[in-house]
Amino acid sequence: MQNKIMKRKKRKYTNGQTRLMQPPAKYQEGFLTKMDFRTEKFHNLDRSFQQVVSDLGGDLSRLELSLCERFVYIEMLIRGLEIEGANGDENAFLDRYIKLSNSLNSICAKLGISRRKPEGSELQKYIEEKAEDE
């Protein structure tokens, strides 16, 4: 059996750039920005990313954004495994599933699982300060 490396489908834009139709086989930083935004896969991943960022309060550091992106990527891999099921070697399936689940759990522990309240707007802070002064 030969190892066949699947070429990732790309869509060519009129300006000559190409975008990935599917997420990369291995994690790449900024993979969402390299995907074709017209695909359903992109919309699902982007929606998930936006929800995670929103749950964490919205104004995140670069490190937190990177962890959110990794969370979305690993979550996608786990969903794919669950859909695919144990077709073939069940031990290999379970091993990969457990490794991915542990990675996801580790990222959740770093980000914090509970929702954070978004910081108030500048206007809201200004009104509160004025109310305290009076």
N, C-alpha and C positions, 0 to 999 in steps of 0.2 A: 504494500500500500504506500503510495507516494504521498509525501506531505505537500499538499496544495495550499499555497498562500492565496487567500481570497483577496482580490483587489477590491478596495473600498470604492463603491460607485461615487462618482463626482458629477456634478452638474456644472456646465460651463455657462458663465454669464456673458453678456454682450461686451463687457469691458475686458474680457480675457481671463478674469479670475475664476477659480473653481472653488466650489464648496462641497463639503462631504454630505452625502445623502443619509448616511448612517453614522452613529458615533464611532470613534476609532476603536480598534480591537484592544489596544492598550491605552490606559489613561494618558492624556496629554493636557497640560495646563491650558486653559482657555478653549477647550474643545467645543464648547457651546458657540463661541464666536466664529469657529471654523466650519460650523454646520450650515447647510442650506436652510434658511429660515422659513422656507415655504413648505417644508415637510411636516407631516403630522408628528413624527418622532421628535423633531426639534421643539414643537409647540408643547408636547407632553413634558419633555425635560426642562424646558424653560419655565413652564408653569410650576413644576415641582421646585425648581431653584428659587423662583420668586416667593413661593410659599414658605420655604425654609428661611430665607432672608427676612421675610415679614415676621415670622414667628420669633426671630431673634432680635427684633426691635428695629430693623431696617438700616440703621447707620452702623455698618460693620467695618472692621479693619481689613486690610488686604489679606492677612492670615486667616481671618474668619471666613472671608469670601472664598478663599482657596479651599478651606475645609468644607464649605457648603457645596462647592462644585464637586469635590471628591465624594461627598455624601450622595449627591444626585447620581453620579456615575456608578457607584457601588450598588445603590438601590436599584438602578436599571439592570445591572448584571444579575442581582438576586431575583428580580421579577422575571427575567428571561429564563433563569434556571427553574423557577417554579412553574412557568408555563411549559417549558421543555420537558420537565419531569425527569425521572431516572430512566432515560432511554439507553439501556446498555449496562455499563458497570455502575452498580448502585454505590459501591464503596467510593469510587472516584467522585460521583455526584455528591454524596454526603460530605466528603472531604472538602470539596470546593465550596459547597454551601456553608459549611461551618466556618471556613476561613473568611469568606465574604461577610458572614454575619458578625463575626468577631471584629472585623475591620470597621463595619458600620457602627457597632456598639462602641468601639473606641472613639470614633469621630463624634458620636453623640455625647459621650462623656466629656470630650474636650469643649464642645460647643455649649453643652448644657441642654438638657432635654426639655426643661420647662420654658414656657413662653415668656418673653420679656416685653415689658411695656415700652412702646416707642417714646423717645424723648419728646417733650412738648415743643411746640413751635415757638419761635422767637416772640411772636405776638402774644402768645399765652403767657410766657415768662414776663414780658413787659407789663401785662395787665396785672399779674400777681404781685410784681414788685411795686407798682403804683398803689395797689390796694393796701399793701403793708405799710407804705409810707404815710398814708392818710390816716 
